Amino acid sequence: MNPLTDLLQSRLTQGPVPAAEVMALGLYHPEQGYYRRLEGPWGFDGKDYYTALDLGPLLGQTLALRLEAAWECLGRPARFTALEPGAGRGWLGRDLLKAVTGPFAEALVYVHRDDNPAAKQAAEIALAPFLSQNRARFCEQGDPLEPFTGCVFSNELFDALPAQPWRWDGENWTREMLTASGPDWQVADPGEAGVWFVSQSDGLENRDGSVWCEALPGLVHELAAPLEAGLFLAVDYGEAADRLLAKGADLRRFKAHSVDGLWHEDLGEADLTADVDFTRLAHLLEGEGLTGLAHQELSRWVRTHAPLDQWGAQWMSLPDPERRARTENLLQLTLPNMMGSRFRVLEGWKERGG
Ligand SMILES: C[S@@+](CC[C@H](N)C(=O)[O-])C[C@H]1O[C@@H](n2cnc3c(N)ncnc32)[C@H](O)[C@@H]1O
């Protein structure tokens, strides 16, 4: 018997449980949570889902150019710290560190921040050459962050935070709960979430709704406050607040590369994700002193920052399997309806003293 199912059953004897609490239990229970297990969920074979990093180094290579441009804007500081919260296996950091060259490579220090034990084990291997050269290091999620200049970047961090689905039923706000007989939408006071949703809509219609991530302000503050100057960049699955409301955002379960809405099943054995409300993320970052906040499709961001024609010409000289893998990586991140159009990139800038 799944120990989290047992725990949930006993919790249900006291009454319905909000979906966000079920998500928190499934992902972050200290021993049995999906992101606290010792075996990693990522990749293709026998795993539950893959991220942009499984497709190849293109995201890291593009990030390297974007961060180098940020370093230039900052006046080429001697130390440029790139903090990655939710860094998982450290593959994006590895691809970034592999791609940088020259004086920027000397200035860059990559910091991996993620308490996921399976991911950390994998990151120790992926980052080994850079750890031994002091170009990469780990920090614990609870460790206070010293002020730094550089960048905070993440890939699929914010969609992994517990979130609560809310829906407008024409008269009241309802929230998704788990009851002893299954999921149910129950009338409740949405508090701050309701104020936000109303402020983001031209007029709510029956079944409009969105997700509310309670932990978002705290995490945004924890990450943005120590950034003295530089770039905040988040790659994630989500939309602007008004589009989420119109779509009726919900929680999704990823298991063995298929996706469904059964967020309450196989707790601890399946990934759970929620759309990111990019308008709220930008709003919170503005409150932390960031400016120029905007988000765009990942495909457009890649096309803006990567010299794809030049790279394409270079790939021509690679052996066939590698050339095909690079091309596939490019297509996945740039073609319509593929990963690059499902993900968005949010950027904001912190001026020194801002
Ligand atoms: C969907 S995974 C993404 C991992 C990696 N970025 C990738 O793309 O493969 C989300 C990760 O965020 C981590 N995470 C969740 N909350 C976090 C927090 N407050 N600080 C740092 N990491 C966090 C989880 O442990 C998990 O490893």
The ligand as an SDF file (V2000), in Angstrom:
LIG
                    3D

 27 29  0  0  0  0  0  0  0  0999 V2000
    9.8770   19.9740  -12.3340 C   0  0  0  0  0  0  0  0  0  0  0  0
   11.3690   19.8020  -11.4300 S   0  0  0  0  0  0  0  0  0  0  0  0
   12.4710   20.6580  -12.5030 C   0  0  0  0  0  0  0  0  0  0  0  0
   13.9050   20.2380  -12.3640 C   0  0  0  0  0  0  0  0  0  0  0  0
   14.8860   20.8330  -13.3820 C   0  0  0  0  0  0  0  0  0  0  0  0
   14.8730   22.2720  -13.3580 N   0  0  0  0  0  0  0  0  0  0  0  0
   14.6160   20.3130  -14.7850 C   0  0  0  0  0  0  0  0  0  0  0  0
   14.1760   21.1000  -15.6260 O   0  0  0  0  0  0  0  0  0  0  0  0
   14.8280   19.1120  -15.0290 O   0  0  0  0  0  0  0  0  0  0  0  0
   11.1010   20.9210  -10.0990 C   0  0  0  0  0  0  0  0  0  0  0  0
   12.2060   20.9360   -9.0500 C   0  0  0  0  0  0  0  0  0  0  0  0
   12.0050   22.0690   -8.1960 O   0  0  0  0  0  0  0  0  0  0  0  0
   12.4450   21.7250   -6.9030 C   0  0  0  0  0  0  0  0  0  0  0  0
   11.9030   22.7200   -5.9520 N   0  0  0  0  0  0  0  0  0  0  0  0
   10.6470   22.8880   -5.5220 C   0  0  0  0  0  0  0  0  0  0  0  0
   10.5450   23.9270   -4.6540 N   0  0  0  0  0  0  0  0  0  0  0  0
   11.7940   24.4560   -4.5500 C   0  0  0  0  0  0  0  0  0  0  0  0
   12.3520   25.5440   -3.8210 C   0  0  0  0  0  0  0  0  0  0  0  0
   11.6010   26.2890   -3.0110 N   0  0  0  0  0  0  0  0  0  0  0  0
   13.6620   25.8000   -3.9470 N   0  0  0  0  0  0  0  0  0  0  0  0
   14.4390   25.0500   -4.7690 C   0  0  0  0  0  0  0  0  0  0  0  0
   13.9610   23.9840   -5.4800 N   0  0  0  0  0  0  0  0  0  0  0  0
   12.6650   23.6940   -5.3750 C   0  0  0  0  0  0  0  0  0  0  0  0
   11.9690   20.2920   -6.7350 C   0  0  0  0  0  0  0  0  0  0  0  0
   12.6790   19.6150   -5.7050 O   0  0  0  0  0  0  0  0  0  0  0  0
   12.2310   19.7110   -8.1280 C   0  0  0  0  0  0  0  0  0  0  0  0
   13.4930   19.0980   -8.1950 O   0  0  0  0  0  0  0  0  0  0  0  0
  1  2  1  0
  2  3  1  0
  2 10  1  0
  3  4  1  0
  4  5  1  0
  5  6  1  0
  5  7  1  0
  7  8  2  0
  7  9  1  0
 10 11  1  0
 11 12  1  0
 11 26  1  0
 12 13  1  0
 13 14  1  0
 13 24  1  0
 14 15  1  0
 14 23  1  0
 15 16  2  0
 16 17  1  0
 17 18  1  0
 17 23  2  0
 18 19  1  0
 18 20  2  0
 20 21  1  0
 21 22  2  0
 22 23  1  0
 24 25  1  0
 24 26  1  0
 26 27  1  0
M  CHG  2   2   1   9  -1
M  END
$$$$
